[in-house]
Amino acid sequence: MKRLLWLSVLVLGLGALVAPLAASASPSKTAPVHATTAKTAHAGKFLACMVTDTGGIDDRSFNASSWQGVQEAESATITGKYLQSTSESNYVPNIDQFISEKCGIIVTVGFLMGDDTASAAKAHAGQKFAIVDYTYAPAIKNIDALVFNTVQDGFLGGYLAAGMSKTHKVATFGGLKLPTVTIYMDGFWDGVQYYNRKHGTNVKVLGWSEATQNGSFTGDFTNQTKGEQLTATFISEGADIIFPVAGNVGLGAAAAVKAADNSGGHVNMEWVDTDGCVSAPQYCKYFITSVTKGIQAAVKNAIVTTAAGKFKGGNYIGTLANGGVAITPYHLWSNKVPKALKNEILKIKAGIESGAIKTPTRSPV
C-alpha cells in the first residue's frame, strides 16, 4: 500500500499521538452524542456510521466536516451515528462495533485509519466503507476512498498570503507530518514562490519548505497551547500571515494572532479544511480566506448513493475543477483584498484547472 512508508516514519516518536478529548477510555463505552441509535435502523432506516479520528467530533476540521456530511445525508430513510476515537487503539474496536451493528456504510475519518479500514474491508467483503483522506492502490472494491488535491487551493492560499503580506514574511505549520497535512503546506509554499516570480518580490515562508520537506509541527491536532506558542514565535520573527494545518491546534494560532493584533501587530491568517468564519466565527475578522476541501459533500454523497443501492468503491479525488477543493469567499476581507489580486487569483485558479500552472507536491493524492 502506497502510504505504508509514511506510516512507518510517523510512528517513530509519536506513540502518544493526541491528547484525549473525551473522558471515556473504552470505545465500547463511547456513546454517540447524536440522538439516533441503531434501534432506529431496525425500524427500516439505513444506518450510516462514522468513526472519528483522535481530533474529536468538534475539531473545526476534517472530523467535524465528515460529521456534517453524515448529518446532511440524514432523511426520513437515513439515520447517522458516530463513535469517537480518543487514541489510535480505539480504531479497530470502533470499526468492529459498527460492523456488529450492521451499518449500511461505515465512514472512517483520517489518514491514520487507512490500514485498519483496509483490514476490516478485506475481512468483511459485504460491508461497505468510505474513508476520508486516504487512497488505496489498487483500489479496494468495498471502500469509497475520498481524497482531496489540496495542493491546488493551498497554492491559491499561498499566492494570496504573499500578495497581502506587509512584512514579506508568512508562515505555515502542521499538526502531524502526514501527507494530508504537508500537501497543503507544499501548495502554500509553492504559491508564495509563484507570487515572487510574477512580482519580483522575495516573500519568505517560515515553517515549511516544499523543496526540502522540512518544517514545523506541533505533534498533534489538539494542543492549542502549542499552536499559540509556535505562532507567537513566527510573529516574533516577522510573519504577519499564518496558515495552520493542524485542526483544533489552529485555534491556538488564532489566539496568538488576536493577541498580536490587539497589540498593534497587524497579523492575520488563513484557516484550513473548513470555512473558518463558520467553524470558528469568533476569529473571522482575522481570516483573509480559508483553504478548504469539500469533505461534507463527499461524505454525504457516499452515504446517499450507498443508501440508494448505488455504492461505487474506488478513489474519489476532489480538485478545483470539480469543486472538491476551494478557497472560501473573503467575508470581512472582501473590501480589503485588492481587486487586482482577486483577479490574479481567478486567473491562477483557471490555470491550475487547465493544467497550464503546475502545483508540485511531495505528497500526491
C-alpha positions as CSV (number, residue, x, y, z in Angstrom):
1,M,0.0,0.0,0.0
2,K,1.5,3.3,-1.1
3,R,1.0,5.1,2.3
4,L,2.8,2.5,4.4
5,L,6.1,4.2,4.2
6,W,4.6,7.4,5.6
7,L,3.0,5.5,8.5
8,S,6.3,3.7,9.3
9,V,8.0,7.0,9.6
10,L,5.2,8.6,11.5
11,V,5.1,6.1,14.4
12,L,8.6,6.9,15.4
13,G,8.4,9.1,18.4
14,L,4.7,9.6,18.2
15,G,3.4,6.9,20.5
16,A,1.4,9.4,22.4
17,L,-0.2,10.9,19.3
18,V,-3.0,13.1,20.6
19,A,-4.4,14.1,24.0
20,P,-7.8,12.6,24.6
21,L,-10.7,14.8,24.1
22,A,-13.3,12.6,25.8
23,A,-13.4,11.1,29.3
24,S,-14.1,7.6,28.0
25,A,-11.1,5.3,27.7
26,S,-13.1,2.5,26.1
27,P,-14.6,2.7,22.7
28,S,-17.4,0.3,23.8
29,K,-18.5,3.0,26.2
30,T,-18.2,5.9,23.9
31,A,-21.8,6.9,23.4
32,P,-22.7,8.9,20.2
33,V,-23.6,12.4,21.1
34,H,-26.2,12.4,18.2
35,A,-29.5,11.1,19.4
36,T,-30.1,8.5,16.7
37,T,-29.1,4.9,17.5
38,A,-29.0,1.5,15.9
39,K,-32.6,1.0,17.1
40,T,-33.9,3.4,14.5
41,A,-32.2,1.4,11.8
42,H,-34.2,-1.7,12.8
43,A,-37.3,0.3,12.1
44,G,-36.3,0.3,8.4
45,K,-33.8,3.2,8.2
46,F,-30.4,3.0,6.5
47,L,-27.7,3.4,9.2
48,A,-24.7,5.5,8.4
49,C,-21.9,5.1,11.0
50,M,-18.8,7.2,11.4
51,V,-15.6,6.6,13.4
52,T,-13.8,9.8,14.2
53,D,-10.0,10.3,14.3
54,T,-8.5,11.4,17.6
55,G,-9.0,15.1,17.0
56,G,-12.6,14.7,18.1
57,I,-16.0,15.4,16.6
58,D,-15.8,19.2,17.0
59,D,-12.3,19.7,15.7
60,R,-13.4,22.5,13.3
61,S,-11.6,20.4,10.7
62,F,-12.0,17.0,8.9
63,N,-13.8,15.2,11.7
64,A,-16.4,18.0,12.1
65,S,-16.8,18.2,8.3
66,S,-17.3,14.5,8.0
67,W,-19.9,14.5,10.7
68,Q,-21.6,17.4,9.0
69,G,-21.8,15.3,5.8
70,V,-23.4,12.5,7.8
71,Q,-26.0,14.9,9.2
72,E,-26.7,16.4,5.8
73,A,-27.3,12.9,4.5
74,E,-29.9,12.1,7.1
75,S,-33.5,11.9,6.0
76,A,-36.7,10.0,6.5
77,T,-34.8,6.9,5.4
78,I,-31.3,7.5,6.6
79,T,-30.0,8.0,10.1
80,G,-26.5,8.5,11.4
81,K,-24.3,8.0,14.5
82,Y,-20.7,8.1,15.4
83,L,-18.1,6.6,17.8
84,Q,-15.3,8.9,18.9
85,S,-11.7,7.6,18.9
86,T,-9.6,9.0,21.8
87,S,-6.5,7.2,20.7
88,E,-5.3,5.1,17.8
89,S,-6.1,1.9,19.8
90,N,-9.8,2.8,19.5
91,Y,-9.9,2.5,15.7
92,V,-10.3,-1.3,15.4
93,P,-12.8,-1.7,18.3
94,N,-14.9,1.2,17.0
95,I,-14.9,-0.3,13.4
96,D,-15.7,-3.7,14.8
97,Q,-18.6,-2.3,16.9
98,F,-20.2,-0.8,13.8
99,I,-19.7,-4.0,11.8
100,S,-21.6,-5.8,14.5
101,E,-24.4,-3.2,14.3
102,K,-24.7,-4.0,10.6
103,C,-24.3,-0.4,9.5
104,G,-25.2,0.3,5.8
105,I,-21.9,2.2,5.5
106,I,-19.0,2.8,7.9
107,V,-17.2,6.1,7.3
108,T,-13.7,6.3,8.8
109,V,-12.0,9.6,9.1
110,G,-8.4,10.4,8.6
111,F,-5.1,9.1,7.1
112,L,-4.2,7.2,10.3
113,M,-7.2,4.9,9.9
114,G,-6.1,3.7,6.4
115,D,-4.7,0.3,7.3
116,D,-7.3,-0.6,9.8
117,T,-10.1,0.3,7.4
118,A,-8.5,-1.8,4.7
119,S,-8.1,-4.8,7.0
120,A,-11.7,-4.6,8.1
121,A,-12.9,-4.2,4.5
122,K,-10.9,-7.3,3.3
123,A,-12.2,-9.3,6.2
124,H,-15.8,-8.3,5.7
125,A,-16.3,-8.1,1.9
126,G,-20.0,-7.5,2.3
127,Q,-19.6,-4.4,4.5
128,K,-19.4,-1.1,2.6
129,F,-16.9,1.6,3.8
130,A,-15.9,5.1,3.0
131,I,-12.7,6.7,4.3
132,V,-11.7,10.4,4.3
133,D,-8.1,11.4,3.4
134,Y,-6.7,8.0,2.3
135,T,-6.4,6.3,-1.0
136,Y,-5.6,2.7,-2.0
137,A,-3.5,1.4,-4.9
138,P,-5.0,-0.8,-6.2
139,A,-8.5,0.4,-5.1
140,I,-10.4,-1.8,-2.7
141,K,-13.9,-2.5,-4.2
142,N,-15.9,-2.1,-0.9
143,I,-14.2,1.2,0.1
144,D,-15.1,4.6,-1.3
145,A,-11.9,6.5,-0.7
146,L,-12.4,10.2,-0.5
147,V,-9.2,12.4,-1.0
148,F,-8.6,16.0,-1.9
149,N,-5.9,17.5,-4.0
150,T,-5.4,20.4,-1.6
151,V,-2.0,21.4,-3.1
152,Q,-4.2,23.3,-5.6
153,D,-6.2,25.5,-3.2
154,G,-3.1,25.6,-0.9
155,F,-1.3,27.2,-3.9
156,L,-4.0,29.9,-4.1
157,G,-3.8,30.5,-0.4
158,G,0.0,30.9,-0.6
159,Y,-0.3,33.3,-3.5
160,L,-3.0,35.3,-1.7
161,A,-0.9,35.4,1.5
162,A,2.2,36.7,-0.4
163,G,0.1,39.4,-2.0
164,M,-1.4,40.5,1.3
165,S,1.8,40.4,3.5
166,K,3.2,43.7,4.6
167,T,6.3,42.3,6.2
168,H,7.1,40.0,3.3
169,K,7.1,37.0,5.7
170,V,4.3,34.5,6.0
171,A,4.3,31.2,8.0
172,T,2.7,27.8,8.0
173,F,2.9,24.8,10.3
174,G,1.3,21.4,10.7
175,G,-0.1,19.3,13.5
176,L,1.5,16.0,12.4
177,K,3.8,15.4,9.5
178,L,1.3,13.4,7.4
179,P,0.9,13.6,3.6
180,T,-2.6,15.0,4.1
181,V,-1.1,17.9,6.1
182,T,2.1,18.5,4.0
183,I,0.2,18.6,0.7
184,Y,-1.5,21.8,2.0
185,M,1.9,23.2,3.1
186,D,3.5,22.3,-0.3
187,G,0.8,24.2,-2.1
188,F,1.1,27.2,0.2
189,W,4.9,27.3,-0.2
190,D,4.7,27.0,-4.0
191,G,2.0,29.6,-4.2
192,V,4.3,32.1,-2.4
193,Q,7.2,31.2,-4.8
194,Y,4.9,31.7,-7.8
195,Y,3.9,35.2,-6.5
196,N,7.6,36.1,-6.1
197,R,8.3,35.1,-9.6
198,K,5.4,37.0,-11.0
199,H,6.0,40.2,-9.0
200,G,9.8,40.2,-8.5
201,T,9.3,40.1,-4.7
202,N,11.0,38.0,-2.0
203,V,8.2,37.0,0.4
204,K,9.6,34.3,2.7
205,V,7.8,31.3,4.1
206,L,8.6,30.3,7.7
207,G,7.7,26.9,9.0
208,W,8.0,24.8,5.7
209,S,9.9,24.2,2.5
210,E,8.4,22.2,-0.3
211,A,11.9,21.7,-1.7
212,T,13.4,20.2,1.5
213,Q,10.2,18.9,3.2
214,N,11.5,20.3,6.5
215,G,9.3,22.4,8.7
216,S,7.4,23.0,11.9
217,F,4.9,20.6,13.5
218,T,3.2,20.7,16.9
219,G,3.0,16.9,17.2
220,D,-0.8,16.6,17.5
221,F,-4.1,18.1,16.4
222,T,-5.5,19.1,19.8
223,N,-3.0,21.1,21.9
224,Q,-3.9,24.7,21.3
225,T,-1.2,26.0,23.6
226,K,1.4,24.5,21.3
227,G,-0.3,26.3,18.4
228,E,-0.3,29.6,20.2
229,Q,3.3,29.3,21.2
230,L,4.6,28.4,17.8
231,T,2.5,31.1,16.1
232,A,3.9,33.7,18.6
233,T,7.4,32.6,17.6
234,F,6.6,33.1,13.9
235,I,5.1,36.5,14.7
236,S,8.2,37.5,16.6
237,E,10.2,36.5,13.5
238,G,8.2,38.9,11.4
239,A,5.4,36.8,9.9
240,D,2.2,38.7,9.5
241,I,0.0,36.0,7.9
242,I,-0.2,32.5,9.5
243,F,-1.6,29.3,7.9
244,P,-2.0,26.5,10.4
245,V,-2.8,23.0,9.1
246,A,-3.5,21.5,12.4
247,G,-7.2,21.1,13.3
248,N,-8.0,22.4,16.7
249,V,-4.4,23.5,17.3
250,G,-5.2,26.2,14.8
251,L,-7.4,27.9,17.4
252,G,-4.3,28.4,19.5
253,A,-2.7,30.1,16.4
254,A,-5.8,32.3,16.1
255,A,-5.5,33.3,19.8
256,A,-1.9,34.3,19.2
257,V,-2.9,36.3,16.1
258,K,-5.6,38.1,18.1
259,A,-3.1,38.9,20.8
260,A,-0.6,40.3,18.4
261,D,-3.3,42.3,16.6
262,N,-4.6,43.7,19.8
263,S,-1.0,44.9,20.5
264,G,-0.9,46.7,17.2
265,G,0.9,43.9,15.3
266,H,-1.5,43.8,12.3
267,V,-1.3,40.0,12.0
268,N,-3.8,37.8,10.2
269,M,-4.3,34.3,9.0
270,E,-5.9,31.7,6.8
271,W,-7.9,28.8,8.1
272,V,-7.8,25.2,6.8
273,D,-10.3,22.4,5.8
274,T,-13.5,24.3,6.6
275,D,-14.7,27.9,6.3
276,G,-13.2,29.4,9.4
277,C,-15.8,32.1,9.6
278,V,-18.4,29.4,10.1
279,S,-16.4,26.9,12.2
280,A,-14.6,29.5,14.3
281,P,-16.6,32.7,13.9
282,Q,-15.0,34.4,16.9
283,Y,-11.9,34.8,14.8
284,C,-13.5,35.6,11.5
285,K,-12.0,39.1,11.4
286,Y,-8.6,37.6,11.1
287,F,-9.3,35.1,8.4
288,I,-8.4,36.5,5.0
289,T,-9.8,33.3,3.5
290,S,-10.0,29.6,4.3
291,V,-8.3,26.9,2.2
292,T,-10.9,24.1,2.2
293,K,-11.8,20.7,1.0
294,G,-15.4,19.5,0.3
295,I,-15.4,16.7,2.8
296,Q,-19.1,17.2,3.9
297,A,-20.3,17.0,0.3
298,A,-18.2,13.9,-0.5
299,V,-19.3,12.1,2.7
300,K,-23.0,13.0,2.1
301,N,-22.7,11.7,-1.5
302,A,-21.1,8.4,-0.4
303,I,-23.9,7.8,2.1
304,V,-26.8,8.8,-0.1
305,T,-25.6,6.8,-3.1
306,T,-25.0,3.8,-0.9
307,A,-28.4,4.0,0.7
308,A,-29.9,4.2,-2.8
309,G,-28.1,0.9,-3.8
310,K,-25.6,2.7,-6.0
311,F,-22.4,2.2,-4.0
312,K,-19.2,2.5,-6.1
313,G,-15.9,1.8,-4.5
314,G,-12.7,3.3,-5.7
315,N,-10.9,6.6,-5.2
316,Y,-12.6,10.0,-5.5
317,I,-10.2,12.9,-5.9
318,G,-11.6,16.4,-5.1
319,T,-10.0,19.2,-7.2
320,L,-10.5,22.8,-8.1
321,A,-12.1,21.7,-11.3
322,N,-14.8,19.5,-9.7
323,G,-15.3,21.8,-6.7
324,G,-13.8,19.3,-4.3
325,V,-11.3,21.9,-3.0
326,A,-11.6,25.7,-2.9
327,I,-10.7,28.9,-1.1
328,T,-13.7,30.4,0.5
329,P,-15.2,33.9,0.0
330,Y,-13.2,36.7,1.6
331,H,-16.0,37.5,4.0
332,L,-14.9,40.5,6.1
333,W,-11.9,40.9,3.9
334,S,-13.9,41.4,0.7
335,N,-13.1,45.1,0.6
336,K,-9.5,44.7,1.9
337,V,-8.2,42.3,-0.7
338,P,-7.2,44.4,-3.8
339,K,-9.3,43.8,-6.9
340,A,-6.2,43.2,-8.9
341,L,-5.1,40.5,-6.5
342,K,-8.6,38.9,-6.6
343,N,-8.4,38.8,-10.4
344,E,-4.9,37.2,-10.3
345,I,-6.3,34.5,-8.0
346,L,-9.1,33.8,-10.5
347,K,-6.6,33.5,-13.4
348,I,-4.3,31.2,-11.4
349,K,-7.3,29.0,-10.5
350,A,-8.2,28.7,-14.2
351,G,-4.5,28.0,-15.0
352,I,-4.4,25.2,-12.4
353,E,-7.6,23.7,-13.6
354,S,-6.4,23.7,-17.2
355,G,-3.0,22.3,-16.3
356,A,-1.2,25.4,-17.5
357,I,0.0,26.1,-14.0
358,K,1.7,23.2,-12.2
359,T,1.2,22.5,-8.5
360,P,4.1,20.2,-7.4
361,T,3.9,18.3,-4.2
362,R,5.8,15.5,-2.5
363,S,2.5,14.2,-1.1
364,P,0.4,13.4,-4.2
365,V,-3.1,12.1,-3.7
